[in-house]
Amino acid sequence: MAGDPKFPLKPVGSVAKVRSGYAFKSNDMGSAGFPIVKIRNVVPPTVDISDCQRVPEAVIAGIPDIERFELTEGDALIALTGATVGKVGRFPRTRQRHFLNQRVGKLYLTRPESADYRYLYYVLSQDVYVRQMFGIADGSAQANISGSQIERLEIPLPPLKEQQAIACILGALDDKIELNRRMNRTLEEMARAIFKSWFIDFDPVRWNAARKRNQPSPGLRPPSPTGRRAGGEGAQHSLKPDLAALFPDTFEDSELGEIPRGWEVGTLGDVAEHPRRGVQPDQMNPATPYIALEHMPKRCIALSDWGTAEGVESNKCGFRIGEILFGKLRPYFHKVGVAPVNGVCSTDIVVVAPRSAHWFGYVLGHMSSDAFVEYTNACSTGTKMPRTSWGDMSRYSVVVPSELIAEAFTNQVRPAVDRIIAGIHESRTLAALRDALLPKLMSGELRVPDAVKLVEASI
């Protein structure tokens, strides 16, 4: 490992074990039942449970000692097979029961009097140990590592109180990162709620129509600019009069059904465009941020992960901060997000920008919707690797409001998107600090009290 450890090196197996999950049958996997965590769900530093395959309850009930494979918040999981061998993620908080599949290892503490679980997680998730695990993996078709091989890795083991202090310091940074993630999710859900209310359900138009008739419908209140409910079930904040006045109070028929009077049936291409900025490898600064499909989370517009263009050998597409990135390969993966930096991306990603700033929120709302992803998936070509194109995406039918309404919506969601991007950068800074502290604490280069001061100054 980097630097000389301050504390004695001992094998992981002296205080913990790594056991693989249950060998669930592939023909039992489906869309109903209990979620199963597989290798693909280990996405460091967390475990992505947004798209788990499931196993029927009857199968789970018939497995002896199935509780051994049930996961709880904070469990450290290690990929044991494939290109991600050695990657370590922590299982997140969830109310639903999840179970671990084979070829994913779970770390079990065997000597709690000698080791702190969180400390072990932080040590094994360091790049130096991830690289060691990948290096000792064997197999011809794909890399494999066993729990016993991981247990032979030697790690610094300070006294328990020192481990706990180190874990507490790093945990404070992770807690702030998690808080940012939850805040970003809340902001995104609020933006989605407003979009649906204004442009799918046409709530402001229905409210205006009811008010015009002097017959307000029970439970139908002017929708909130934030989409948040208050005052009990079914109640909402009032839509400000100046915003309500932008919407019509009647509907008219169209080829898409009933739409607000004065609005038009159009296509996504009427309000958005695909900037074509091809960038060749020799034109890229190695430090340029690079986003590939594997960096993009599913069903989340917050793009918090990216690499650099160093070593890139093929042409890429340039994008600018605030533009929308859409994963066109296997569109059903629902990878859509807002660029938090200027950079380059894989050609398997479509870069989309509104034709004017007023349309940003409206374009983002449609492109990140389930309906749009389903449309692109239906239009995609190829069996093993289906992909969509801007040509198909641009023909997506939409109900186009006035530019004033589009601008009003963008004004509602832009602060949320800006806060999401700010949270991403803050979390990356905190993660870099966390990753830098542990080796310094273990080598003695940094004392615990000094590390505490650094963390307190950062959060």
TORDRENSE-114758 format. One record per residue (C-alpha): residue in one letter; x, y, z. Coordinates in nm, 2 decimals, decimal comma. Example, Ala and Ser with C-alpha at 12.3 -4.5 7.8 and 13.67 -1.06 7.14 Angstrom:
2
[atom 'A'; [1,23; -0,45; 0,78]];
[atom 'S'; [1,37; -0,11; 0,71]];
***
This chain:
459
[atom 'M'; [0,00; 0,00; 0,00]];
[atom 'A'; [0,10; 0,36; -0,04]];
[atom 'G'; [0,33; 0,48; 0,24]];
[atom 'D'; [0,44; 0,28; 0,55]];
[atom 'P'; [0,16; 0,17; 0,77]];
[atom 'K'; [0,16; 0,31; 1,12]];
[atom 'F'; [-0,01; 0,00; 1,26]];
[atom 'P'; [0,08; -0,38; 1,22]];
[atom 'L'; [-0,04; -0,56; 0,91]];
[atom 'K'; [-0,28; -0,85; 0,97]];
[atom 'P'; [-0,48; -1,06; 0,72]];
[atom 'V'; [-0,85; -0,96; 0,67]];
[atom 'G'; [-0,94; -1,32; 0,77]];
[atom 'S'; [-0,80; -1,26; 1,12]];
[atom 'V'; [-1,11; -1,04; 1,20]];
[atom 'A'; [-1,36; -1,10; 0,92]];
[atom 'K'; [-1,48; -1,34; 0,65]];
[atom 'V'; [-1,61; -1,29; 0,30]];
[atom 'R'; [-1,90; -1,51; 0,19]];
[atom 'S'; [-2,07; -1,53; -0,15]];
[atom 'G'; [-2,44; -1,49; -0,19]];
[atom 'Y'; [-2,70; -1,76; -0,27]];
[atom 'A'; [-2,70; -1,93; -0,61]];
[atom 'F'; [-3,04; -1,82; -0,73]];
[atom 'K'; [-3,15; -1,98; -1,06]];
[atom 'S'; [-3,16; -1,76; -1,36]];
[atom 'N'; [-3,50; -1,89; -1,46]];
[atom 'D'; [-3,64; -1,78; -1,12]];
[atom 'M'; [-3,54; -1,42; -1,19]];
[atom 'G'; [-3,81; -1,19; -1,31]];
[atom 'S'; [-3,99; -0,87; -1,23]];
[atom 'A'; [-4,20; -0,98; -0,93]];
[atom 'G'; [-4,10; -1,08; -0,58]];
[atom 'F'; [-3,80; -0,99; -0,36]];
[atom 'P'; [-3,51; -0,79; -0,52]];
[atom 'I'; [-3,18; -0,97; -0,57]];
[atom 'V'; [-2,85; -0,78; -0,56]];
[atom 'K'; [-2,61; -0,90; -0,84]];
[atom 'I'; [-2,26; -0,80; -0,95]];
[atom 'R'; [-2,41; -0,53; -1,18]];
[atom 'N'; [-2,56; -0,36; -0,88]];
[atom 'V'; [-2,23; -0,30; -0,71]];
[atom 'V'; [-2,16; 0,05; -0,82]];
[atom 'P'; [-1,90; 0,20; -0,58]];
[atom 'P'; [-1,92; 0,36; -0,34]];
[atom 'T'; [-2,27; 0,24; -0,31]];
[atom 'V'; [-2,50; -0,05; -0,43]];
[atom 'D'; [-2,75; 0,05; -0,69]];
[atom 'I'; [-3,09; -0,11; -0,60]];
[atom 'S'; [-3,29; 0,09; -0,85]];
[atom 'D'; [-3,31; -0,19; -1,11]];
[atom 'C'; [-3,28; -0,52; -0,94]];
[atom 'Q'; [-3,41; -0,85; -1,08]];
[atom 'R'; [-3,65; -1,03; -0,85]];
[atom 'V'; [-3,73; -1,37; -0,72]];
[atom 'P'; [-4,08; -1,49; -0,63]];
[atom 'E'; [-4,17; -1,50; -0,26]];
[atom 'A'; [-4,24; -1,87; -0,28]];
[atom 'V'; [-3,88; -1,94; -0,40]];
[atom 'I'; [-3,74; -1,73; -0,11]];
[atom 'A'; [-3,96; -1,91; 0,14]];
[atom 'G'; [-3,83; -2,25; 0,03]];
[atom 'I'; [-3,46; -2,17; 0,08]];
[atom 'P'; [-3,32; -2,29; 0,42]];
[atom 'D'; [-3,14; -2,03; 0,62]];
[atom 'I'; [-3,23; -1,76; 0,36]];
[atom 'E'; [-3,17; -1,50; 0,63]];
[atom 'R'; [-2,80; -1,55; 0,59]];
[atom 'F'; [-2,82; -1,39; 0,25]];
[atom 'E'; [-3,05; -1,10; 0,35]];
[atom 'L'; [-2,89; -0,75; 0,33]];
[atom 'T'; [-2,90; -0,47; 0,58]];
[atom 'E'; [-2,80; -0,10; 0,56]];
[atom 'G'; [-2,42; -0,06; 0,56]];
[atom 'D'; [-2,33; -0,41; 0,44]];
[atom 'A'; [-2,00; -0,41; 0,25]];
[atom 'L'; [-2,03; -0,60; -0,08]];
[atom 'I'; [-1,74; -0,70; -0,31]];
[atom 'A'; [-1,77; -0,80; -0,67]];
[atom 'L'; [-1,61; -1,15; -0,71]];
[atom 'T'; [-1,64; -1,20; -1,09]];
[atom 'G'; [-1,59; -1,01; -1,41]];
[atom 'A'; [-1,45; -0,67; -1,50]];
[atom 'T'; [-1,55; -0,52; -1,17]];
[atom 'V'; [-1,37; -0,77; -0,95]];
[atom 'G'; [-1,26; -0,62; -0,63]];
[atom 'K'; [-1,50; -0,32; -0,64]];
[atom 'V'; [-1,66; -0,25; -0,30]];
[atom 'G'; [-1,99; -0,09; -0,24]];
[atom 'R'; [-2,21; -0,03; 0,07]];
[atom 'F'; [-2,57; -0,14; 0,07]];
[atom 'P'; [-2,81; 0,16; 0,11]];
[atom 'R'; [-3,10; 0,23; 0,34]];
[atom 'T'; [-3,42; 0,07; 0,22]];
[atom 'R'; [-3,75; -0,06; 0,36]];
[atom 'Q'; [-3,77; -0,36; 0,13]];
[atom 'R'; [-3,60; -0,70; 0,19]];
[atom 'H'; [-3,31; -0,76; -0,05]];
[atom 'F'; [-3,11; -1,08; -0,09]];
[atom 'L'; [-2,75; -1,14; -0,22]];
[atom 'N'; [-2,68; -1,34; -0,53]];
[atom 'Q'; [-2,38; -1,56; -0,59]];
[atom 'R'; [-2,05; -1,41; -0,70]];
[atom 'V'; [-2,10; -1,11; -0,48]];
[atom 'G'; [-1,92; -1,13; -0,15]];
[atom 'K'; [-2,05; -0,99; 0,18]];
[atom 'L'; [-1,80; -0,89; 0,45]];
[atom 'Y'; [-1,88; -1,05; 0,79]];
[atom 'L'; [-1,71; -0,94; 1,10]];
[atom 'T'; [-1,59; -1,23; 1,31]];
[atom 'R'; [-1,40; -1,05; 1,59]];
[atom 'P'; [-1,59; -0,74; 1,69]];
[atom 'E'; [-1,36; -0,69; 1,98]];
[atom 'S'; [-1,07; -0,64; 1,74]];
[atom 'A'; [-1,21; -0,47; 1,44]];
[atom 'D'; [-1,47; -0,20; 1,34]];
[atom 'Y'; [-1,69; -0,30; 1,04]];
[atom 'R'; [-1,69; 0,05; 0,89]];
[atom 'Y'; [-1,31; 0,07; 0,92]];
[atom 'L'; [-1,27; -0,25; 0,72]];
[atom 'Y'; [-1,50; -0,12; 0,45]];
[atom 'Y'; [-1,30; 0,20; 0,41]];
[atom 'V'; [-0,97; 0,01; 0,39]];
[atom 'L'; [-1,09; -0,25; 0,14]];
[atom 'S'; [-1,26; 0,02; -0,08]];
[atom 'Q'; [-0,93; 0,20; -0,13]];
[atom 'D'; [-0,79; 0,18; -0,48]];
[atom 'V'; [-0,47; 0,01; -0,36]];
[atom 'Y'; [-0,67; -0,29; -0,23]];
[atom 'V'; [-0,92; -0,29; -0,52]];
[atom 'R'; [-0,62; -0,32; -0,75]];
[atom 'Q'; [-0,47; -0,60; -0,54]];
[atom 'M'; [-0,80; -0,79; -0,55]];
[atom 'F'; [-0,81; -0,75; -0,93]];
[atom 'G'; [-0,45; -0,85; -0,96]];
[atom 'I'; [-0,48; -1,18; -0,77]];
[atom 'A'; [-0,81; -1,28; -0,95]];
[atom 'D'; [-0,77; -1,57; -1,19]];
[atom 'G'; [-0,97; -1,73; -1,47]];
[atom 'S'; [-0,94; -1,75; -1,84]];
[atom 'A'; [-1,28; -1,64; -1,96]];
[atom 'Q'; [-1,33; -1,38; -1,69]];
[atom 'A'; [-1,16; -1,28; -1,37]];
[atom 'N'; [-1,27; -1,45; -1,05]];
[atom 'I'; [-1,17; -1,41; -0,69]];
[atom 'S'; [-1,27; -1,61; -0,38]];
[atom 'G'; [-1,36; -1,50; -0,03]];
[atom 'S'; [-1,05; -1,69; 0,10]];
[atom 'Q'; [-0,82; -1,50; -0,13]];
[atom 'I'; [-0,96; -1,17; 0,00]];
[atom 'E'; [-0,92; -1,29; 0,35]];
[atom 'R'; [-0,55; -1,34; 0,29]];
[atom 'L'; [-0,50; -0,97; 0,21]];
[atom 'E'; [-0,30; -0,79; 0,47]];
[atom 'I'; [-0,43; -0,46; 0,61]];
[atom 'P'; [-0,33; -0,22; 0,88]];
[atom 'L'; [-0,52; -0,30; 1,20]];
[atom 'P'; [-0,48; -0,03; 1,47]];
[atom 'P'; [-0,64; -0,07; 1,82]];
[atom 'L'; [-1,02; -0,08; 1,80]];
[atom 'K'; [-1,07; 0,27; 1,94]];
[atom 'E'; [-0,84; 0,41; 1,67]];
[atom 'Q'; [-1,03; 0,22; 1,41]];
[atom 'Q'; [-1,36; 0,36; 1,54]];
[atom 'A'; [-1,22; 0,71; 1,54]];
[atom 'I'; [-1,10; 0,68; 1,18]];
[atom 'A'; [-1,43; 0,54; 1,07]];
[atom 'C'; [-1,62; 0,82; 1,25]];
[atom 'I'; [-1,41; 1,08; 1,07]];
[atom 'L'; [-1,47; 0,92; 0,73]];
[atom 'G'; [-1,83; 0,85; 0,81]];
[atom 'A'; [-1,90; 1,22; 0,88]];
[atom 'L'; [-1,79; 1,29; 0,52]];
[atom 'D'; [-2,00; 1,01; 0,38]];
[atom 'D'; [-2,30; 1,13; 0,58]];
[atom 'K'; [-2,28; 1,47; 0,42]];
[atom 'I'; [-2,24; 1,31; 0,07]];
[atom 'E'; [-2,55; 1,09; 0,14]];
[atom 'L'; [-2,74; 1,40; 0,25]];
[atom 'N'; [-2,65; 1,57; -0,07]];
[atom 'R'; [-2,76; 1,27; -0,27]];
[atom 'R'; [-3,10; 1,26; -0,09]];
[atom 'M'; [-3,15; 1,63; -0,14]];
[atom 'N'; [-3,07; 1,59; -0,51]];
[atom 'R'; [-3,33; 1,31; -0,53]];
[atom 'T'; [-3,59; 1,53; -0,35]];
[atom 'L'; [-3,52; 1,83; -0,58]];
[atom 'E'; [-3,56; 1,60; -0,89]];
[atom 'E'; [-3,88; 1,45; -0,76]];
[atom 'M'; [-4,02; 1,80; -0,70]];
[atom 'A'; [-3,93; 1,91; -1,06]];
[atom 'R'; [-4,09; 1,59; -1,20]];
[atom 'A'; [-4,41; 1,66; -1,00]];
[atom 'I'; [-4,44; 2,02; -1,14]];
[atom 'F'; [-4,37; 1,90; -1,49]];
[atom 'K'; [-4,64; 1,63; -1,47]];
[atom 'S'; [-4,89; 1,87; -1,32]];
[atom 'W'; [-4,84; 2,14; -1,58]];
[atom 'F'; [-4,77; 1,95; -1,90]];
[atom 'I'; [-4,92; 1,61; -1,86]];
[atom 'D'; [-5,22; 1,65; -1,64]];
[atom 'F'; [-5,28; 2,02; -1,73]];
[atom 'D'; [-5,38; 2,09; -1,37]];
[atom 'P'; [-5,36; 2,47; -1,40]];
[atom 'V'; [-5,59; 2,47; -1,70]];
[atom 'R'; [-5,84; 2,25; -1,51]];
[atom 'W'; [-5,83; 2,48; -1,21]];
[atom 'N'; [-5,88; 2,79; -1,43]];
[atom 'A'; [-6,17; 2,62; -1,60]];
[atom 'A'; [-6,33; 2,53; -1,26]];
[atom 'R'; [-6,28; 2,88; -1,13]];
[atom 'K'; [-6,43; 3,03; -1,45]];
[atom 'R'; [-6,75; 2,82; -1,39]];
[atom 'N'; [-6,75; 2,92; -1,02]];
[atom 'Q'; [-6,76; 2,55; -0,95]];
[atom 'P'; [-6,43; 2,46; -0,78]];
[atom 'S'; [-6,41; 2,09; -0,77]];
[atom 'P'; [-6,34; 1,94; -0,42]];
[atom 'G'; [-5,98; 1,84; -0,40]];
[atom 'L'; [-5,89; 2,04; -0,71]];
[atom 'R'; [-5,67; 2,32; -0,60]];
[atom 'P'; [-5,44; 2,54; -0,80]];
[atom 'P'; [-5,12; 2,34; -0,82]];
[atom 'S'; [-4,81; 2,45; -0,63]];
[atom 'P'; [-4,52; 2,60; -0,81]];
[atom 'T'; [-4,31; 2,35; -0,62]];
[atom 'G'; [-4,55; 2,06; -0,66]];
[atom 'R'; [-4,54; 2,01; -0,28]];
[atom 'R'; [-4,85; 1,93; -0,08]];
[atom 'A'; [-4,94; 2,09; 0,24]];
[atom 'G'; [-5,23; 2,11; 0,48]];
[atom 'G'; [-5,31; 1,74; 0,47]];
[atom 'E'; [-5,39; 1,48; 0,20]];
[atom 'G'; [-5,52; 1,64; -0,12]];
[atom 'A'; [-5,43; 1,99; -0,03]];
[atom 'Q'; [-5,18; 2,20; -0,22]];
[atom 'H'; [-5,03; 2,55; -0,21]];
[atom 'S'; [-5,20; 2,79; -0,44]];
[atom 'L'; [-5,06; 2,87; -0,78]];
[atom 'K'; [-4,95; 3,23; -0,78]];
[atom 'P'; [-5,20; 3,45; -0,98]];
[atom 'D'; [-4,94; 3,57; -1,23]];
[atom 'L'; [-4,86; 3,21; -1,31]];
[atom 'A'; [-5,22; 3,09; -1,32]];
[atom 'A'; [-5,30; 3,38; -1,57]];
[atom 'L'; [-5,05; 3,23; -1,82]];
[atom 'F'; [-5,27; 2,92; -1,86]];
[atom 'P'; [-5,59; 2,90; -2,07]];
[atom 'D'; [-5,92; 2,80; -1,91]];
[atom 'T'; [-6,05; 2,57; -2,18]];
[atom 'F'; [-5,95; 2,27; -2,38]];
[atom 'E'; [-5,97; 2,18; -2,75]];
[atom 'D'; [-5,94; 1,85; -2,94]];
[atom 'S'; [-5,62; 1,75; -3,12]];
[atom 'E'; [-5,46; 1,44; -3,27]];
[atom 'L'; [-5,32; 1,37; -2,92]];
[atom 'G'; [-5,66; 1,41; -2,76]];
[atom 'E'; [-5,78; 1,70; -2,54]];
[atom 'I'; [-5,51; 1,97; -2,50]];
[atom 'P'; [-5,52; 2,33; -2,36]];
[atom 'R'; [-5,66; 2,58; -2,60]];
[atom 'G'; [-5,39; 2,76; -2,79]];
[atom 'W'; [-5,13; 2,50; -2,73]];
[atom 'E'; [-5,00; 2,31; -3,03]];
[atom 'V'; [-4,91; 1,95; -3,12]];
[atom 'G'; [-4,54; 1,94; -3,21]];
[atom 'T'; [-4,23; 1,73; -3,17]];
[atom 'L'; [-3,93; 1,74; -2,94]];
[atom 'G'; [-3,72; 1,86; -3,23]];
[atom 'D'; [-3,93; 2,18; -3,24]];
[atom 'V'; [-3,79; 2,29; -2,91]];
[atom 'A'; [-3,46; 2,10; -2,88]];
[atom 'E'; [-3,16; 2,03; -3,10]];
[atom 'H'; [-2,86; 1,79; -3,11]];
[atom 'P'; [-2,54; 1,99; -3,11]];
[atom 'R'; [-2,29; 1,79; -3,31]];
[atom 'R'; [-1,94; 1,86; -3,17]];
[atom 'G'; [-1,72; 1,58; -3,28]];
[atom 'V'; [-1,39; 1,58; -3,09]];
[atom 'Q'; [-1,09; 1,37; -3,21]];
[atom 'P'; [-0,85; 1,21; -2,96]];
[atom 'D'; [-0,56; 1,45; -3,05]];
[atom 'Q'; [-0,79; 1,75; -2,97]];
[atom 'M'; [-0,86; 1,64; -2,61]];
[atom 'N'; [-0,68; 1,76; -2,31]];
[atom 'P'; [-0,61; 1,45; -2,10]];
[atom 'A'; [-0,77; 1,62; -1,80]];
[atom 'T'; [-1,10; 1,69; -1,99]];
[atom 'P'; [-1,40; 1,54; -1,80]];
[atom 'Y'; [-1,52; 1,23; -1,99]];
[atom 'I'; [-1,86; 1,07; -1,94]];
[atom 'A'; [-1,94; 0,72; -2,07]];
[atom 'L'; [-2,25; 0,51; -2,02]];
[atom 'E'; [-2,11; 0,34; -1,71]];
[atom 'H'; [-2,08; 0,68; -1,54]];
[atom 'M'; [-2,45; 0,75; -1,58]];
[atom 'P'; [-2,69; 0,63; -1,31]];
[atom 'K'; [-3,03; 0,49; -1,40]];
[atom 'R'; [-3,34; 0,71; -1,34]];
[atom 'C'; [-3,14; 1,00; -1,20]];
[atom 'I'; [-3,06; 1,33; -1,36]];
[atom 'A'; [-2,77; 1,39; -1,12]];
[atom 'L'; [-2,45; 1,29; -1,31]];
[atom 'S'; [-2,21; 1,27; -1,02]];
[atom 'D'; [-1,95; 1,04; -1,17]];
[atom 'W'; [-1,70; 1,10; -1,46]];
[atom 'G'; [-1,35; 1,02; -1,56]];
[atom 'T'; [-1,10; 1,20; -1,78]];
[atom 'A'; [-1,01; 1,18; -2,15]];
[atom 'E'; [-0,66; 1,05; -2,07]];
[atom 'G'; [-0,61; 0,74; -2,28]];
[atom 'V'; [-0,92; 0,79; -2,50]];
[atom 'E'; [-0,84; 0,66; -2,85]];
[atom 'S'; [-1,16; 0,72; -3,05]];
[atom 'N'; [-1,37; 1,02; -3,15]];
[atom 'K'; [-1,61; 1,16; -2,88]];
[atom 'C'; [-1,88; 1,42; -2,86]];
[atom 'G'; [-1,84; 1,75; -2,68]];
[atom 'F'; [-2,10; 1,88; -2,44]];
[atom 'R'; [-2,14; 2,19; -2,22]];
[atom 'I'; [-2,25; 2,23; -1,87]];
[atom 'G'; [-2,63; 2,23; -1,84]];
[atom 'E'; [-2,69; 2,03; -2,16]];
[atom 'I'; [-2,89; 1,71; -2,14]];
[atom 'L'; [-2,72; 1,37; -2,20]];
[atom 'F'; [-2,92; 1,07; -2,31]];
[atom 'G'; [-2,79; 0,71; -2,32]];
[atom 'K'; [-2,89; 0,59; -2,66]];
[atom 'L'; [-2,76; 0,24; -2,62]];
[atom 'R'; [-3,02; 0,02; -2,45]];
[atom 'P'; [-3,24; 0,32; -2,38]];
[atom 'Y'; [-3,46; 0,11; -2,15]];
[atom 'F'; [-3,18; 0,16; -1,89]];
[atom 'H'; [-3,32; 0,51; -1,85]];
[atom 'K'; [-2,99; 0,69; -1,84]];
[atom 'V'; [-3,07; 1,07; -1,87]];
[atom 'G'; [-2,90; 1,35; -1,69]];
[atom 'V'; [-2,78; 1,71; -1,69]];
[atom 'A'; [-2,41; 1,77; -1,76]];
[atom 'P'; [-2,25; 1,92; -1,45]];
[atom 'V'; [-1,93; 2,02; -1,63]];
[atom 'N'; [-1,80; 2,09; -1,98]];
[atom 'G'; [-1,65; 1,78; -2,13]];
[atom 'V'; [-1,67; 1,50; -2,38]];
[atom 'C'; [-1,88; 1,19; -2,39]];
[atom 'S'; [-1,91; 0,85; -2,55]];
[atom 'T'; [-2,08; 0,84; -2,89]];
[atom 'D'; [-2,33; 0,61; -2,73]];
[atom 'I'; [-2,47; 0,92; -2,56]];
[atom 'V'; [-2,68; 1,19; -2,74]];
[atom 'V'; [-2,62; 1,55; -2,64]];
[atom 'V'; [-2,94; 1,76; -2,64]];
[atom 'A'; [-2,98; 2,13; -2,58]];
[atom 'P'; [-3,30; 2,34; -2,58]];
[atom 'R'; [-3,33; 2,57; -2,89]];
[atom 'S'; [-3,35; 2,86; -2,64]];
[atom 'A'; [-3,29; 2,88; -2,27]];
[atom 'H'; [-3,66; 2,92; -2,20]];
[atom 'W'; [-3,73; 2,56; -2,31]];
[atom 'F'; [-3,47; 2,39; -2,08]];
[atom 'G'; [-3,70; 2,27; -1,81]];
[atom 'Y'; [-3,97; 2,15; -2,06]];
[atom 'V'; [-3,71; 1,95; -2,26]];
[atom 'L'; [-3,56; 1,80; -1,95]];
[atom 'G'; [-3,90; 1,70; -1,82]];
[atom 'H'; [-3,99; 1,52; -2,14]];
[atom 'M'; [-3,65; 1,35; -2,19]];
[atom 'S'; [-3,63; 1,22; -1,84]];
[atom 'S'; [-3,99; 1,09; -1,84]];
[atom 'D'; [-4,08; 0,72; -1,85]];
[atom 'A'; [-4,30; 0,79; -2,16]];
[atom 'F'; [-4,01; 0,93; -2,36]];
[atom 'V'; [-3,77; 0,64; -2,26]];
[atom 'E'; [-4,04; 0,39; -2,36]];
[atom 'Y'; [-4,08; 0,57; -2,69]];
[atom 'T'; [-3,71; 0,56; -2,77]];
[atom 'N'; [-3,69; 0,20; -2,67]];
[atom 'A'; [-3,98; 0,11; -2,91]];
[atom 'C'; [-3,80; 0,30; -3,19]];
[atom 'S'; [-3,45; 0,15; -3,12]];
[atom 'T'; [-3,29; -0,08; -3,37]];
[atom 'G'; [-3,08; -0,39; -3,30]];
[atom 'T'; [-3,16; -0,70; -3,10]];
[atom 'K'; [-2,86; -0,76; -2,87]];
[atom 'M'; [-2,76; -0,39; -2,84]];
[atom 'P'; [-3,07; -0,18; -2,93]];
[atom 'R'; [-3,00; 0,19; -2,97]];
[atom 'T'; [-3,20; 0,49; -3,06]];
[atom 'S'; [-3,09; 0,80; -3,25]];
[atom 'W'; [-3,16; 1,18; -3,24]];
[atom 'G'; [-3,36; 1,14; -3,56]];
[atom 'D'; [-3,61; 0,92; -3,38]];
[atom 'M'; [-3,59; 1,12; -3,06]];
[atom 'S'; [-3,66; 1,44; -3,23]];
[atom 'R'; [-3,99; 1,31; -3,38]];
[atom 'Y'; [-4,14; 1,24; -3,03]];
[atom 'S'; [-4,48; 1,40; -3,02]];
[atom 'V'; [-4,53; 1,67; -2,75]];
[atom 'V'; [-4,80; 1,93; -2,66]];
[atom 'V'; [-4,62; 2,26; -2,69]];
[atom 'P'; [-4,73; 2,54; -2,46]];
[atom 'S'; [-4,66; 2,91; -2,51]];
[atom 'E'; [-4,30; 3,03; -2,46]];
[atom 'L'; [-4,41; 3,23; -2,16]];
[atom 'I'; [-4,53; 2,91; -1,98]];
[atom 'A'; [-4,21; 2,72; -2,08]];
[atom 'E'; [-4,00; 3,01; -1,94]];
[atom 'A'; [-4,20; 3,01; -1,62]];
[atom 'F'; [-4,15; 2,64; -1,58]];
[atom 'T'; [-3,77; 2,67; -1,64]];
[atom 'N'; [-3,76; 2,95; -1,38]];
[atom 'Q'; [-3,92; 2,70; -1,14]];
[atom 'V'; [-3,68; 2,42; -1,20]];
[atom 'R'; [-3,36; 2,59; -1,28]];
[atom 'P'; [-3,27; 2,67; -0,91]];
[atom 'A'; [-3,32; 2,30; -0,83]];
[atom 'V'; [-3,10; 2,19; -1,12]];
[atom 'D'; [-2,83; 2,44; -1,01]];
[atom 'R'; [-2,85; 2,31; -0,66]];
[atom 'I'; [-2,82; 1,95; -0,78]];
[atom 'I'; [-2,50; 2,04; -0,98]];
[atom 'A'; [-2,36; 2,23; -0,68]];
[atom 'G'; [-2,43; 1,93; -0,46]];
[atom 'I'; [-2,25; 1,70; -0,70]];
[atom 'H'; [-1,93; 1,91; -0,70]];
[atom 'E'; [-1,94; 1,94; -0,32]];
[atom 'S'; [-1,98; 1,57; -0,28]];
[atom 'R'; [-1,69; 1,50; -0,51]];
[atom 'T'; [-1,47; 1,74; -0,31]];
[atom 'L'; [-1,57; 1,56; 0,01]];
[atom 'A'; [-1,51; 1,22; -0,14]];
[atom 'A'; [-1,16; 1,32; -0,25]];
[atom 'L'; [-1,09; 1,44; 0,10]];
[atom 'R'; [-1,22; 1,11; 0,25]];
[atom 'D'; [-1,00; 0,91; 0,01]];
[atom 'A'; [-0,70; 1,11; 0,09]];
[atom 'L'; [-0,74; 1,10; 0,47]];
[atom 'L'; [-0,74; 0,72; 0,53]];
[atom 'P'; [-0,39; 0,63; 0,40]];
[atom 'K'; [-0,25; 0,94; 0,59]];
[atom 'L'; [-0,42; 0,83; 0,91]];
[atom 'M'; [-0,29; 0,47; 0,87]];
[atom 'S'; [0,06; 0,58; 0,80]];
[atom 'G'; [0,08; 0,82; 1,09]];
[atom 'E'; [0,13; 1,12; 0,86]];
[atom 'L'; [-0,19; 1,27; 1,00]];
[atom 'R'; [-0,32; 1,25; 1,35]];
[atom 'V'; [-0,69; 1,19; 1,43]];
[atom 'P'; [-0,74; 1,53; 1,60]];
[atom 'D'; [-0,60; 1,71; 1,30]];
[atom 'A'; [-0,82; 1,50; 1,06]];
[atom 'V'; [-1,12; 1,60; 1,27]];
[atom 'K'; [-1,04; 1,97; 1,22]];
[atom 'L'; [-1,01; 1,92; 0,85]];
[atom 'V'; [-1,35; 1,74; 0,83]];
[atom 'E'; [-1,52; 2,00; 1,05]];
[atom 'A'; [-1,39; 2,28; 0,82]];
[atom 'S'; [-1,52; 2,09; 0,51]];
[atom 'I'; [-1,88; 2,01; 0,63]];
***
